[in-house]
Amino acid sequence: MVQVFLFGLVTALATGLGAIPFAFVRSVSPRVVAYTNALASGLMLGASFGLLAEGAEFGRLATLIGANLGVLFVLVAGKLLGDHELEFGAVRGEDARKMTLIVLVMTVHSIAEGVAIGTAFAGGTTLAIVITAAIAVHNIPEGLAISAVLRPRGASIAACAGWSIVSSLPQPLLAAPAFLFVGTFSALLPYGIGFAAGAMVFMVLVELLPEAFEAGRRSTIALLVSVAMVTMVLFQQTL
Amino acid sequence: MDPILVVLVFATLAAFTAPLGILPLRSRTAVPPAWLGWANALAAGFMLGAAYVIAETALVAHPVRAAAGALLGIAYTHLSHRASGVGDIDLNRLDEVDPTYGYRILFVSGLHGAMEGLAIGLAMLESLPFGILVALAMAVHNVPEAAVLGSVLRSSGLGPVRTAGLAVAANIGQVLLAIVAFAIVPAVPGLLPWAFGFAVGGLTYLAFSELLPEAYDRAGPVSIALVTSVATGFVVLLRGIVR
């Protein structure tokens, strides 16, 4: 039990590594925002592909229902966040809304991942270290996606790493109960997986891409999104 | 019916819906821009859904070869857009009279048609009923595409019959590529993951380089995101139902 939690914690800490490449990004020009948005979009779409393919094995309809709930979640959360005067560190207004939303969406998506870790452990603990290592590696590009949204809007590198780790904390917290009550949780898993994928895809479509197309070249954005997506899928399918 | 005939019939049907897009132009009522945006979003969703289903088959079995194929598809589409100078032009301008704009639109329609044909052929390989559904989705998508093409060509002084002919001609590569993909890909050992990957790369690149940016220009992001995700989910769900 404690072991499952600790393994989950290691995977959460790995997410913070995704912030490192952004130590070199300082410019806050709209063009940089456009291209980092495109990068985050590709990574999130690639991650959603992996989730949907996994969810389809458990139940296609349940995954799709979950995905619809995920879309609804982003719609409602985006609307509610827009109604409040938000502050994200020293950042305010529309940027702060987008930063809060990405952390929220990625945190919610980690819930499903945490359940997946827990149920995987229940299958047998001999492969525990391999599974943990694989998920830890998967988390690094997720930290990259979060930092790609936070950093060009004025967050410090420490804040990028910190929020990346926070977004992954549901993994250890949910891995343990999922391991204990595997029957209940594995029935909920396809809904959770669908929810995570739906929320990420909709976040990309409604927040990240429209903003990217306003400031960047279409062909460059398309190139960044599609290459990041394919790389992410390859990364997840082979590791 | 012989499977290859099924491919021929439905790919042809998809190409020949194009003149339907020209009909509303005769009534001289303007198409509201938001409708064009939603039509683009619908097309983007269909393309992404088809790409997802094709990727699901290929990437899980041969991730490295399929991903390499996808990168090739992205590079090919990106470079052909760049080389022909259509990389960043707006394709939905209904008021444009410059003839070179018309040619560019024709070229891009042809390029889209080729990629859609590849998708139809490969979807038919997945299963015939699913391939038919993808062909029908592409047929629906060709209508608004032809509406734009048609209005551009009409405004440069072309008659309705020739406009309809050119709209079909721009899509005819689709029929050829659907049949070629269906017949040749399974016959060449080891080609399957590469071809599937190539189609996935090309389809996603087109969705993000043209369909989505043009959609966002014409309607609010929430409605565009909803139409796109529902269309994607629709194709993915159909794959689950039609085995």
Interface residues (C-beta under 8 A of the other chain):
Chain A: F49 L52 A53 A56 R60 L61 L64 A67 N68 V71 L75 G198 V201 F202 L205 V206 E207 L209 P210 F213 R217 R218 S219 I221 A222 L223 V225 S226 V227 M229 V230 T231 V233 L234 Q237 T238
Chain B: Y52 A55 E56 L59 V60 P63 V64 A67 A70 L71 I74 H78 H81 R82 G87 D88 V200 G201 T204 Y205 F208 S209 E210 L212 P213 Y216 D217 P221 V222 I224 A225 L226 T228 S229 T232 G233 V236 L237 G240
